[in-house]
Amino acid sequence: MGSAGISLSGGQKQRLALARALYARNELVILDDIFSGLDAGTEEHIFNKLLGKSGLFRQLGTTVLLATHAVHRLSYSDHVIAMSGDGRIVEQGSFEQLRSSGGYVQSLAARIKSEDTASSDEQRPDVSNGPAAFKSENEEEIEELNRQTRDFAVYTYYFGSIGWVTTAIFFAFVVLYGVASKMTEFLITFWTKAITTHGNEVNGSYIGLYAMLALLGLLGLVLAATQLALTMYVSLRTSPPFLKLSLNPPNSLYIRVPKSAEVLHERLLNTVMAAPLSFFT
């Protein structure tokens, strides 16, 4: 529960108090607006399980005194006591009697939920974790634009953790591979036109150019893969550059550590270790 429960939310503290009261199995339990910190779904579930017709408190024979402003819970009670703002009892009796007596309870401008309605609502499937509601095309376009903007910032931060020089070298080799591969297609177009004009005597020079571009493309691909696998992926800041795990000495296991992962985890660790207490509470 953290430091004396300070990391628990209000609703979590209320649920914990309810569990303790139930576990104590006392003959009388006094609850003071215990459901105020819970969302509607959680409140409905806990109330039915504890205070419903087949709730645990009824099964244990526990008398529950519940002080609450939730008027839709009055139908669950055996005896209702309505109090004024100065603490005086306005009226009391069963809910059915007070609802037809024309007094304070009947005048409450609220929807009274019966036990049957609550049970039927509880049996309905929970769609809170289901698919999101249908969005219009404009909303989807706006969300897509925002997502692309955020993704660009994420990529910028990620490549910055690797190092801009290393990243620039990698993309230079990728561009070399792409340009050289595409130039071979243009070269074939010019080659066929040259054969039409000058005949087969131009084949030697175009074959040499084609071979050079193909080799440049292959070289760019190999260098890009090498840069990615050996420089960007393997951590070069650790000493030694591999993480060593001792299993059964003298046997050892060396694990290659991604450079980006090392930098990002180091930043995360430093941020968490330097965070104030308010961040954790």
N, C-alpha and C positions, 0 to 999 in steps of 0.2 A: 504494500500500500504506500510505499514511499516513506518520507519523513513524517510520521504520525498522521498519514493520510492527507497531507497537504496537496498531493498531486491528484487527488480524486476530485471529480466534478461534484456539483451539488446534487445532481440526480443519482450519481454513484453512491454518495454518502447516505442518501435517503434509502436506497435499496439495501445497502449494507445494514442500516439500522432496522429495517423491516425484517431482514433475515435473522438478526440477533434476537429481535422480539419474538419471532416465530419459534426459534430454536429454544428459547427460555421456557416455553410452554407454561406461561403464567395464566392465571384465571382471568385477569383483567389487563388489557392493553389499551393505553391512551395514545392516540395518534393525532398530532397537531398539524394538519394540512400537509400530510406526508407526501402527497403526489404533486405538489406544486412545481417541482424541478424536473418532472418527467415529460416527455413528449406524449402526444395523444395515444399513439399505438402502444407504447410501453405501459402507460397508465392503464389502458383498457385491459391489457393482458394480465398485469399484476393484480389489479383490482378483482377481476373475475376469479383468478386462481386463489386469492386469499380471502376475499369478502363476498364472493358470489354464493349462490344457494348450495353449491357443492365445494365451496372454498375450504382451505385448510383450517382457518380459524373456526369455522362452523363444525368441522369434523372433530376438532380438539375440544369443542365446548367452551371456547374462550369468549369472554364478553369484551367487545371492542367499543371504545368511546372515541368516535372520530369527529374532530372539529375541522370543518372544511367549508369553503365558499363554492364548491362544485355542486350546484343544486341538482344537476342531472344524476347525482348519486343517491338522492333521497329515496328513490324507489327500492334501493337495496336494503334499507334500514328497517329494523323492527319497531323502533321508536324514534320520533323526530322531535327535537327541541329547537325552536326558532328563537333567537335572541336579538334584541335591538342593539343599537350602537352604544348605548350606555350600560349594557350588560344585563338588562332585565329580560326575563322570559316573556316572549310575546304570546306564544302558543306552543302546545306540545300534544303529541298523540301519534297514532300510526299515520303513515303517509296517505293511505286511502281516506282516512277521516279528514285530514287537514286539506287535502286536495279539493274536497267538496264542501268545506266549511265556510268558504268565502273569506278567509283570513289572509294572513301574510303569505303563506306558502302558495295559495292559489293565485295570488297577485304577482308572483315572480314571473317576469317576462323572460322565461327560458324554456328550452325544449327539454322535457323530462324523458330520459331514456330508460326504457324498461329492461328487465333482465333478458327477455327473449330477444329484443333488438340488439342488445350488446353481444349476446351469444352468436347471433347470425353474423354480426359484423366481424367477430373474432374468427369465424370459420371462412371468411372470404380470403382469397389468396392475397398475399402481400406483394404489391407491385412496386414498392418503393425502390427495390433493387433491380427492377426489370428494365427493359429498354426505355430510352428517353422518348418523350412525346414527339410526334411528328413535327418537323420544322419546315418552314417555308423555304423556297429557293433562295430568297434574299438573305435570310438568316444563315443558311448553310454557306452561302458565298462569303458573307462577312466572317463567319467562324473559320472558314478555310484560309482567308487572307490573314487573319490573326494568327492562325496556327503556323502558317508559313513564316511569318515574321518572327515568332517565338523560336521556331526551329532554326532559323538563320542565326539567332543569338546563341542558341545552344551549340551549334557547330562552331561558331567563332570562339566560344569559351573553351570548347573541347580541343580545338587545334591550338589555341593559345597555351593550353596546359602541356601540349607536346613540345611546343617551340616553333616560332614562326619560320626560322631558317630551315629547320628540318621539314616542316610542312611545305615550304616553297620549293625545296628541292624535289620532294615527292611529286607535287603537282607539275613541276617542270618536266619530269620524266614521263608523266601521264600525258601531258600535252604533246611531247615528242612522239610518243607512240600513236596518239590519235591523228596528228597531222601527217606523219609518215605513212600511216595506213590509208588515209584518205587520198594522199597525193598519188598513190599507185593507181587509183581509179582514174584520176584526171590524166595521168601519164598514158594510160592505155588509149584514152580518147585521142590525145594528140598523136600517139604512135600510129593508130589506124589512118588518121588523116595524112600523116607524113608518108606512109607507104603508098597511099593513093597518088600523092604528088611526086615523090622522088623514087619510089620503088623499094625493093628489099635492101638496098644499100644502107638504109638508115637503121637497120635492125640492130647492128652491133652497138651503136651509141645508146639506143633506147633500152636494150637489154642491160647494159651497164647501169643506167639510171634506175631502172626498175629494181635491180639487185641491191643497189645502194639504199634506196628507200625502204625496201623490205628489211634489210639488215638494220637500218636505223629504227624502224618500228619495233623489231624484235629486241634491239638493244634497250630502247625506252621501256618496253614491257619488263624485261629482266631487271633493269636498274630500279624501276618503280617497285617491283615486288621485293627486291633486296632492301630498298630503303624502308619499306613498310614492315618487313619481317625482322630485319636486323637492327634498325635504328629507331623506328617509331614504336615497335612492339616491345622490344627488349629494353628493360630499364638500364640506363647507363649511369645513373646517379648513385646507385647503391655501391657499396664496397664490401665484398665483391659484387659484380653486376648480376648475380643470381641469388635468389633466396635459398638458403641452405637449411634443410630439415634433417636433423640427426635421427635416424631410426635405430639401427643397431650398430654402434661404432665397431670397427671403423667404416662401416657402410654408411653412405650419405646419399640424399636425394636432392638434386638441384632443380628448382622450378623457375622457369622464365617468367618474369614479371612485366606486364605491359607498362610502358613509361607513362602513358596517360593515367592509368589506374594508380600508379604510385603517387603522382603529383596531386590528383584529385582527392585521393584518400588522405594524403598529408594535409591538404587544405581543410578537409572536413574535420579531421582530428584536431587540428589547431583551433578551428572555429568553435568546436564543441568544448574543448578544454578551456578556452578563454571566455566562454559564454557566462553571463551573470546568472545568479540564482533565479531571477525572474523568468529566464528562458525556460527553465525546467519546471517551474511551478505554474 
